[in-house]
Amino acid sequence: MSNPDSVTYVGHATVRVDIDGTRLLTDPVLRRRVGPLARHGPAPSPQATESVDAVLISHMHRDHADLGSLRRLGRELRMLVPPGSQRLFERHGFTAVTELGPGQSSSIGRVTVTAVDARHDGGGRRHAADAQSLGFLIGGRRNVYFAGDTDLFEGMETLSPDLDLALLPIWGWGPTLGSGHLDPERAAQAAALLSPRLVVPIHWGTLYPIGLARFRPDQLRLPGERFAAFMRELAPHVGTRVLSPGESTSLA
């Protein structure tokens, strides 16, 4: 019998995680455009969002908490969200919203989702101005860490002693990268600290300011290549799979 545990990189910070018959979707961005950002590459396939059991929201920036994308999934879908954000979602009609603070857990199907710290400014949005930023540990037959948006932080190396997969951001949505993010080198340093069996880089190669790709296209392509090179140097004991949006990989 084949092992169904897998992840699909939908694009940007959106990842479908299938473990133990439970399907989770992280930070869904499913539209062709989010504000001034355009999606590059294929649109998400319908299969990417079918039969989702819950959505995990790491923080409230619009490229992670996109209300238009969440409405496509349905207002009744279960959502795990950071402290300070529940009011915003409920004002927009979402009915199954649970806030989790770092260290708090919730069961979804046969897996347990635990919120963990992240180093990133996640507030500044109306009705969620003080919302925190989170990462999530997903525990079942496989253990997965979804970092959301973060920089390196104290205690990262002790998040989980037995990670099968780390989903690590390696860039952003433009030609430059602000504070509170991992770049390819720092993401490889994070992988060395976490020491998972496998890393899949996320938060790159998907969203870019409208019209800019014609003049400065490199940051849609180069972060994945640079991350793989830094992984060979800084964390050679960790497997690396660089996926394009829409691609999946088994966790077997």
C-alpha positions in Angstrom: 0.0 0.0 0.0 1.4 3.4 -0.9 2.0 6.1 1.7 -0.4 9.0 1.2 1.6 11.5 3.3 2.7 14.4 1.1 2.9 18.1 0.7 2.0 20.3 -2.3 3.6 23.7 -2.8 0.7 25.7 -4.1 2.7 28.9 -4.2 4.1 31.7 -2.0 3.3 30.5 1.6 0.4 28.3 0.5 1.1 24.6 1.1 -1.3 21.7 1.2 -0.2 19.2 3.9 -1.6 15.7 3.8 -0.9 13.6 6.9 -2.8 10.7 8.4 -5.8 11.3 6.2 -6.0 15.0 7.3 -5.6 17.8 4.8 -4.4 21.2 5.9 -3.9 24.4 3.9 -1.4 27.1 5.0 -1.9 30.8 4.4 -4.1 30.4 1.3 -3.5 32.9 -1.5 -5.4 31.5 -4.5 -6.2 34.5 -6.6 -4.3 35.9 -9.7 -3.8 39.2 -8.0 -3.5 40.4 -4.4 -3.4 44.2 -4.2 -0.4 45.3 -6.2 1.0 41.8 -6.5 0.4 39.5 -9.5 0.7 35.7 -9.5 3.4 34.2 -11.7 3.1 30.6 -12.9 0.0 28.5 -13.1 -3.1 29.2 -11.1 -3.7 26.7 -8.2 -5.5 23.5 -9.4 -8.9 22.8 -8.0 -7.5 19.6 -6.5 -5.1 21.7 -4.3 -8.0 23.0 -2.2 -10.5 20.0 -2.3 -11.6 18.4 0.9 -9.5 20.7 3.2 -10.1 20.0 6.9 -8.7 23.3 8.2 -6.7 26.4 7.3 -3.7 27.6 9.2 -3.0 31.4 9.2 0.4 32.5 10.4 -0.1 36.2 10.4 -2.3 39.0 9.1 -0.3 40.4 6.2 -2.4 40.4 3.0 -0.1 37.9 1.2 -0.8 35.4 4.0 -4.4 36.2 5.1 -6.2 37.0 1.9 -9.9 37.3 2.5 -10.8 36.8 -1.1 -9.0 33.4 -1.2 -10.5 32.3 2.1 -14.0 33.1 0.9 -13.4 30.6 -2.0 -12.8 27.9 0.6 -16.0 28.7 2.5 -16.8 30.7 5.6 -17.6 27.5 7.6 -14.1 26.0 7.1 -12.2 25.6 10.3 -9.4 28.2 10.8 -6.6 28.3 13.3 -5.4 31.9 13.5 -2.9 34.0 15.6 -3.9 35.9 18.7 -5.5 39.3 18.0 -7.0 38.3 14.6 -10.3 36.4 15.4 -12.3 39.6 15.5 -11.3 40.5 11.9 -12.3 37.1 10.5 -15.6 37.0 12.4 -16.5 40.5 11.1 -16.1 39.0 7.6 -18.5 36.1 8.3 -16.1 33.3 9.1 -17.7 31.1 11.7 -15.2 28.5 12.8 -12.2 30.6 13.9 -9.9 29.5 16.8 -7.1 31.7 18.0 -3.9 29.8 19.1 -1.1 31.4 21.0 2.5 30.0 21.1 2.4 26.6 22.9 -1.3 26.1 22.4 -2.6 23.1 20.4 -5.7 22.0 18.6 -6.7 18.6 17.1 -7.7 18.4 13.4 -8.7 14.9 12.3 -5.8 12.6 13.4 -3.2 15.3 13.7 -2.3 17.9 16.4 -1.5 21.5 15.4 0.6 23.5 17.8 1.3 27.2 17.4 5.0 28.3 17.9 6.9 31.5 18.0 7.9 33.5 14.9 10.0 36.6 14.6 8.0 38.8 12.3 5.8 41.9 12.6 2.3 40.5 11.9 0.0 43.3 12.8 -1.0 46.7 11.3 -4.3 45.6 9.8 -7.7 47.1 10.7 -9.4 45.1 13.4 -6.2 43.1 13.9 -3.7 45.8 14.5 -2.0 43.9 17.4 -2.1 40.4 15.9 0.9 38.2 16.5 2.9 36.1 14.0 3.1 32.4 14.4 4.6 29.2 13.0 2.9 25.9 13.3 4.0 22.3 14.2 1.8 19.6 12.7 2.2 16.3 14.5 0.9 12.9 13.4 2.7 10.0 11.8 4.9 12.7 10.3 6.0 15.9 12.0 6.0 19.1 9.9 7.1 22.6 10.8 5.5 25.5 8.8 7.4 28.6 9.6 5.0 31.2 8.1 7.1 34.4 7.9 10.0 34.6 10.3 13.7 35.4 10.8 16.0 33.3 13.0 15.0 33.4 16.6 16.2 32.1 19.9 14.8 28.6 20.6 14.3 27.7 17.0 16.6 24.7 17.4 14.4 23.2 20.1 11.0 23.5 18.4 10.8 19.8 17.7 13.4 17.0 18.2 12.1 14.8 15.4 11.0 16.8 12.3 10.3 15.0 9.1 9.8 18.2 7.1 10.4 22.0 7.5 8.6 24.4 5.2 10.9 27.4 5.3 10.5 30.8 3.7 13.5 31.8 1.6 12.4 35.2 0.1 9.4 37.5 -0.2 7.3 39.1 -3.0 9.7 41.7 -4.4 13.2 42.4 -5.6 14.3 43.2 -2.0 13.7 41.7 1.4 12.8 43.6 4.5 13.4 42.7 8.1 11.7 39.7 9.7 12.3 37.4 6.8 14.7 34.6 5.9 16.8 34.9 2.8 18.3 31.8 1.2 21.4 31.8 3.4 19.6 32.4 6.7 17.0 29.8 5.7 19.8 27.3 5.3 21.0 28.3 8.7 17.5 27.7 10.1 17.5 24.2 8.5 20.9 23.5 10.2 19.3 24.5 13.6 16.1 22.5 13.0 17.8 19.5 11.5 14.7 18.0 9.8 14.9 15.0 7.5 13.7 17.2 4.6 13.3 20.9 3.8 11.0 22.4 1.1 11.5 26.1 0.5 8.4 28.3 0.3 7.5 32.0 0.0 9.3 32.6 -3.3 8.7 32.4 -7.0 5.0 33.2 -7.0 4.0 36.8 -6.1 5.7 39.9 -7.6 4.7 43.5 -8.2 2.6 44.0 -11.3 4.9 44.8 -14.3 8.2 44.4 -12.5 9.0 40.9 -13.7 9.7 42.4 -17.1 12.6 44.4 -15.8 13.8 42.6 -12.7 12.9 38.9 -13.1 15.7 37.3 -11.2 14.1 37.1 -7.8 11.3 34.9 -9.2 14.0 32.3 -10.0 17.2 32.7 -8.1 16.2 32.2 -4.5 15.5 28.5 -5.0 18.9 28.0 -6.7 20.7 29.9 -4.0 18.9 28.1 -1.2 19.9 24.7 -2.6 23.5 25.9 -2.8 23.6 27.2 0.8 22.0 23.9 2.0 24.9 21.9 0.4 27.3 24.2 2.3 25.5 24.7 5.7 23.2 21.8 6.2 24.4 18.9 4.0 22.8 16.3 6.3 19.3 17.7 5.5 17.5 16.6 2.3 16.3 19.5 0.1 13.5 19.5 -2.5 12.9 22.7 -4.4 9.4 22.5 -5.7 7.8 24.8 -8.3 4.2 26.0 -7.6 1.9 23.1 -8.1 4.4 20.4 -7.5 4.1 17.8 -4.8 6.5 15.5 -2.9 6.0 12.4 -0.8 7.0 12.4 2.9 7.8 8.7 2.7 
